[in-house]
Amino acid sequence: MNWVVFSIALLFAGALDRTFLAVFEVKGVVPMVTPALVAFVAMHAPRPTAVWAGCWAGLVMDLLNPVPTTLGAVVVPGPWAIGMALAAWTGIQLRGVLFRRSPAAFALLTACTTLLAGLIWTFVFSVRGWYPGEGFPWPGSALGNLGTRTLDALASGLLAVPLWWPLERWINWWSFPLPALRRR
């Protein structure tokens, strides 16, 4: 995989997630582009490359999204990074049953990626919220936050459909190995 192309796409996706896509927020539900990028890499890259790409994408999400605490907004590297790495690994496991050139399969994998990463994020901050003096970084309960993350995943899956065409059109820029040359 071409890491320069991935880095540029990741920074662009992070900028979209942090700034522009907040315009599309409906009742706390915001679609995300970064999980779509991780799903695309998981569909085409070798296993270790896809997991590392997921980890880096999650780290960028952690750095761009400070968490509100009692002391103010704090950057906590880790929850999104772990979630995206696990989501990329899950995408690798699922790519054998998906058509790689299908926008519907890409949307489904993006929704799964977003949901799994959001589940890990919610779990990490739920455990952190049990410590005395710390609350949850979301209003309400953890179950309510999981509902919001599920709707985020559906919105991200819908957003992935128009993102599929430019990603597939410029797939040669990514320098993915041919599927026939991959070890099984």
Buried (B, 14 or more C-beta within 10 A) or exposed (E): BEBEEBEEBBEEBBBBBBEEBEEEEEEEBBBBBBBBBBBBBBBBBBBEBBBBBBBBBBBBBBBBBEBEBEEEEEEBEEBBBBBBBBBBBBBBEBBEEBEBEBBEBBBBBBBBBBBBBBBBBBBBBBEBEEEEEEEBBBEEEBEBBBBBBBBBBBBBBEBBBEBBEEBBEEBEBBEBEEEEEEEE
